[in-house]
Amino acid sequence: MKSVLGILGGLGPLASADFLRSLYEHNLGAVEQDSPAVILYSDPTFPDRSEAFLCGEDQILFDMFQNALGQLYRLEVRKIVIACVTIHYLLPRLPLDLRRRIIPLTDIILSEVVATRQKRLLLCTIGTRKMRIFESHELWAAAKPYIVFLDESDQNIIHQRIYCEIKTNAGAKSLTTFLAELCVKYRVDSFIAGCTELHCVTRLMAARDAPHSSIACLDPLLMIAQNYKEFLL
């Protein structure tokens, strides 16, 4: 039986839909039947992750999270990708059998940072930043010298632009120039897509004729799409 990848999406919907598209863009061969088998569970009714965590009202969010993962688990998916970085804050609270199926995006990001030792600008939501999701990871000590944070003003701006431009489908393309300008401002040549919504932007930037396509990006969803079979092991 073919191994099936599960995706917990809807957080937001466009990010997980774009990730599914990326999976097929990078894994379509001469024979369509050899393409990845994927189950996307997309539920946009999840409460806002940043708001829930910062207000200390995360129990409803956790219950929905565990239930959605449980449904994918019962469908016997081999691995699960959670198309939201902020909700990774809840991973330690999950039962071990669910945690073992998950491909943590934080693991992918920090492992790559440690391996490449390249200064990168971390772009994420306010929730991810305030809950110190990356700083709580076991690889943080090794990765810390290579990660650059936004100042408070720019952190608020990127959060609002993620919500107002990507989540509302107002146009991810408008963010490409802004991300390039941030890299120049913080004197780095690469940024980290520490929010899965940014996958909608990195897909555009990856095109050869795209503006600012020379700006490098560490995007965990793109890495999974490009190395799909390795992540299913």
C-alpha positions as CSV (number, residue, x, y, z in Angstrom):
1,M,0.0,0.0,0.0
2,K,1.3,3.4,-0.9
3,S,2.3,5.7,2.0
4,V,-0.1,8.6,2.5
5,L,0.9,12.1,3.7
6,G,-1.6,13.9,5.9
7,I,-1.8,17.7,6.0
8,L,-3.6,19.6,8.7
9,G,-4.6,22.8,7.0
10,G,-7.0,25.6,7.0
11,L,-4.8,27.6,9.3
12,G,-5.1,29.5,6.9
13,P,-6.6,27.8,4.0
14,L,-4.5,29.4,1.2
15,A,-1.2,28.3,2.8
16,S,-2.2,24.6,3.0
17,A,-3.7,24.7,-0.5
18,D,-0.5,26.2,-1.9
19,F,1.5,23.6,-0.1
20,L,-0.6,20.8,-1.7
21,R,0.0,22.5,-5.1
22,S,3.8,22.6,-4.4
23,L,3.8,18.9,-3.6
24,Y,2.5,18.1,-7.0
25,E,4.5,20.7,-8.8
26,H,7.7,19.0,-7.5
27,N,6.6,15.4,-7.6
28,L,4.7,14.9,-10.9
29,G,6.5,12.4,-13.1
30,A,5.8,10.8,-16.4
31,V,3.2,8.5,-14.8
32,E,0.5,10.4,-12.9
33,Q,-0.2,7.3,-10.8
34,D,3.2,7.6,-9.2
35,S,2.4,11.0,-7.7
36,P,2.1,11.5,-3.9
37,A,-1.0,10.3,-2.1
38,V,-2.2,13.1,0.2
39,I,-5.1,13.7,2.5
40,L,-5.7,17.4,3.3
41,Y,-7.8,18.1,6.4
42,S,-8.6,21.8,6.0
43,D,-10.6,23.4,8.8
44,P,-10.6,27.2,8.9
45,T,-12.8,27.3,12.0
46,F,-9.8,26.9,14.3
47,P,-9.5,29.9,16.6
48,D,-6.7,32.3,15.8
49,R,-3.6,30.8,17.2
50,S,-1.8,34.1,18.2
51,E,-4.9,35.4,20.0
52,A,-5.6,32.2,21.8
53,F,-2.1,31.8,23.2
54,L,-1.6,35.4,24.1
55,C,-4.9,35.5,25.9
56,G,-4.4,32.2,27.7
57,E,-7.5,30.7,26.0
58,D,-6.0,27.8,24.2
59,Q,-8.1,24.8,25.5
60,I,-10.7,24.9,22.7
61,L,-7.8,25.3,20.2
62,F,-6.0,22.3,21.7
63,D,-9.2,20.1,21.7
64,M,-9.8,20.9,18.0
65,F,-6.1,20.3,17.2
66,Q,-6.0,16.9,18.8
67,N,-9.3,15.9,17.2
68,A,-8.1,16.9,13.7
69,L,-4.8,15.1,14.1
70,G,-6.7,12.0,15.5
71,Q,-8.9,11.9,12.4
72,L,-5.8,11.9,10.1
73,Y,-4.2,9.3,12.4
74,R,-7.3,7.0,12.0
75,L,-7.0,7.4,8.2
76,E,-3.6,5.7,8.6
77,V,-1.5,8.5,7.1
78,R,2.3,7.8,7.3
79,K,3.2,11.3,8.4
80,I,1.5,14.6,9.1
81,V,2.5,18.1,8.1
82,I,0.8,20.9,10.2
83,A,0.5,23.9,7.9
84,C,0.8,26.4,10.8
85,V,4.0,27.1,12.8
86,T,2.3,28.9,15.7
87,I,0.2,25.9,16.7
88,H,3.5,23.9,17.1
89,Y,3.4,25.4,20.6
90,L,0.9,22.7,21.5
91,L,3.0,19.7,20.2
92,P,4.4,18.8,23.7
93,R,0.8,18.3,25.0
94,L,-0.1,15.7,22.4
95,P,-0.1,12.0,23.1
96,L,3.1,10.3,22.0
97,D,1.4,8.3,19.2
98,L,0.3,11.5,17.5
99,R,3.6,13.3,18.0
100,R,5.4,10.4,16.3
101,R,3.4,11.0,13.1
102,I,4.1,14.7,12.8
103,I,6.9,16.3,10.8
104,P,7.6,19.4,13.0
105,L,8.4,22.4,10.8
106,T,10.5,23.8,13.6
107,D,12.7,20.8,13.4
108,I,13.3,21.3,9.7
109,I,14.0,25.0,10.1
110,L,16.4,24.8,12.9
111,S,18.2,21.8,11.6
112,E,18.8,23.6,8.3
113,V,20.0,26.7,10.2
114,V,22.5,24.7,12.2
115,A,23.7,22.8,9.1
116,T,24.2,25.8,6.9
117,R,25.4,28.3,9.5
118,Q,24.1,31.2,7.5
119,K,22.6,34.3,9.0
120,R,18.9,34.4,8.3
121,L,16.0,36.8,9.2
122,L,13.2,35.0,11.1
123,L,9.7,36.1,9.9
124,C,6.8,34.8,11.9
125,T,3.6,35.8,13.6
126,I,3.5,37.7,16.9
127,G,2.1,34.5,18.5
128,T,5.2,32.5,17.5
129,R,7.5,35.2,18.6
130,K,5.8,35.9,22.0
131,M,5.4,32.2,22.9
132,R,9.1,31.7,22.1
133,I,8.4,28.6,20.0
134,F,11.8,28.5,18.3
135,E,13.7,29.5,21.5
136,S,12.1,26.5,23.3
137,H,13.4,24.0,20.8
138,E,16.3,21.7,21.7
139,L,18.3,23.0,18.8
140,W,18.0,26.7,19.7
141,A,21.3,27.0,21.4
142,A,23.1,25.8,18.3
143,A,20.9,27.9,15.9
144,K,20.7,31.1,17.9
145,P,23.9,32.7,16.5
146,Y,22.5,32.5,12.9
147,I,19.0,33.8,13.5
148,V,18.2,37.5,13.3
149,F,14.9,38.8,14.8
150,L,12.9,41.8,13.6
151,D,12.6,44.7,15.9
152,E,9.2,45.2,17.5
153,S,7.9,47.7,14.9
154,D,8.8,45.5,12.0
155,Q,7.4,42.4,13.8
156,N,4.1,44.1,14.1
157,I,4.2,45.1,10.5
158,I,4.9,41.6,9.1
159,H,2.2,40.1,11.3
160,Q,-0.4,42.6,10.0
161,R,0.7,42.1,6.4
162,I,0.4,38.3,6.7
163,Y,-3.1,38.7,8.1
164,C,-4.3,41.5,5.8
165,E,-2.6,40.5,2.5
166,I,-2.0,36.8,2.5
167,K,-4.8,35.4,4.6
168,T,-7.4,37.6,2.9
169,N,-6.1,36.8,-0.6
170,A,-5.4,40.4,-1.2
171,G,-2.2,39.5,-3.0
172,A,0.9,37.8,-1.8
173,K,2.9,39.3,-4.7
174,S,2.9,42.7,-3.0
175,L,5.0,41.2,-0.2
176,T,7.9,40.1,-2.3
177,T,9.5,43.6,-2.4
178,F,8.9,44.2,1.3
179,L,10.6,40.9,2.2
180,A,13.6,41.8,0.1
181,E,13.8,45.3,1.7
182,L,13.8,43.7,5.2
183,C,16.7,41.5,4.2
184,V,18.6,44.5,3.1
185,K,17.7,46.4,6.3
186,Y,18.8,43.6,8.6
187,R,21.9,42.9,6.4
188,V,21.1,39.2,5.6
189,D,20.8,37.4,2.3
190,S,18.1,35.0,3.4
191,F,15.0,34.8,5.5
192,I,13.1,32.1,7.3
193,A,9.5,31.5,6.4
194,G,8.6,31.0,10.1
195,C,4.9,31.3,9.2
196,T,3.4,28.9,6.7
197,E,1.4,31.8,5.1
198,L,4.7,33.0,3.7
199,H,4.8,29.8,1.5
200,C,2.3,31.7,-0.7
201,V,5.0,34.3,-1.2
202,T,8.0,32.0,-1.5
203,R,6.3,30.0,-4.3
204,L,6.2,33.3,-6.3
205,M,9.7,34.2,-5.4
206,A,11.0,30.8,-6.6
207,A,10.0,31.5,-10.2
208,R,13.0,32.3,-12.4
209,D,11.6,35.6,-13.7
210,A,10.2,36.7,-10.4
211,P,11.3,40.1,-8.9
212,H,13.8,39.5,-6.1
213,S,14.1,35.8,-6.9
214,S,17.8,36.1,-5.9
215,I,16.7,36.5,-2.2
216,A,17.2,33.1,-0.6
217,C,14.5,31.7,1.7
218,L,14.4,28.8,4.1
219,D,10.8,27.5,3.7
220,P,10.1,24.2,5.5
221,L,7.0,23.5,3.3
222,L,9.0,24.0,0.1
223,M,11.7,21.7,1.5
224,I,9.1,19.0,2.2
225,A,7.7,19.4,-1.3
226,Q,11.1,19.1,-2.9
227,N,12.2,16.1,-0.8
228,Y,8.8,14.5,-0.3
229,K,10.0,10.8,-0.2
230,E,12.7,11.5,2.4
231,F,10.2,13.0,4.8
232,L,7.9,10.1,4.5
233,L,10.5,7.7,5.8
